């Protein structure tokens, strides 16, 4: 599993102070690898996502 954890990377975070929540966009080979990565944060959910477009990308 060390190889899969090494392939996990943090793309972006968004803090919602009114809700006391931080949303993290994390990239990895699969949801299990992302959930198992030791980031030092309390993780409540891991949900797959689909990228619609990248920042600064023209539509």
C-alpha positions as MATLAB code, in Angstrom:
seq = 'XXXXXXXXXXXXXXXXXXXXXXXXXXXXXXXXXXXXXXXXXXXXXXXXXXXXXXXXXXX';
ca = [
       0.000    0.000    0.000;
       2.996    2.323    0.408;
       3.226    2.697   -3.374;
      -0.439    3.696   -3.690;
      -0.156    6.161   -0.777;
       2.841    7.775   -2.456;
       0.675    8.374   -5.558;
      -1.856   10.436   -3.550;
      -1.516   14.206   -3.825;
      -3.417   17.208   -2.547;
      -4.708   19.395   -5.395;
      -6.644   22.126   -3.539;
      -8.428   22.951   -0.290;
     -11.373   25.217    0.468;
     -12.186   26.350    4.008;
     -15.814   27.088    4.908;
     -15.414   28.880    8.252;
     -19.148   29.298    8.912;
     -19.556   25.509    8.730;
     -16.189   24.713   10.354;
     -15.372   22.512    7.350;
     -12.421   22.092    5.013;
     -13.023   20.475    1.626;
      -9.999   18.868    0.001;
      -9.571   17.868   -3.626;
      -7.168   14.930   -3.580;
      -5.879   12.927   -6.538;
      -4.981    9.256   -6.276;
      -5.235    5.917   -8.029;
      -8.527    5.036   -6.257;
     -10.732    6.013   -3.306;
      -9.176    3.388   -1.017;
      -5.658    4.745   -1.574;
      -6.852    8.294   -0.854;
      -8.655    7.183    2.318;
      -5.593    5.278    3.537;
      -3.127    8.138    2.904;
      -1.926    9.544    6.210;
      -2.434   13.289    5.916;
      -2.951   14.053    9.586;
      -6.517   15.269    9.075;
      -9.737   13.804   10.397;
     -11.520   12.419    7.314;
     -15.276   11.976    7.412;
     -15.948   10.993    3.801;
     -14.123   10.113    0.597;
     -16.208   10.558   -2.539;
     -15.104   10.141   -6.158;
     -15.317   13.285   -8.277;
     -15.174   14.123  -11.973;
     -13.169   17.133  -13.133;
     -15.293   19.449  -15.277;
     -12.479   21.861  -16.149;
      -9.235   23.115  -14.681;
      -8.672   26.594  -13.259;
      -7.881   29.053  -16.024;
      -8.946   26.600  -18.723;
     -10.909   28.140  -21.593;
     -14.313   26.636  -22.323;
];
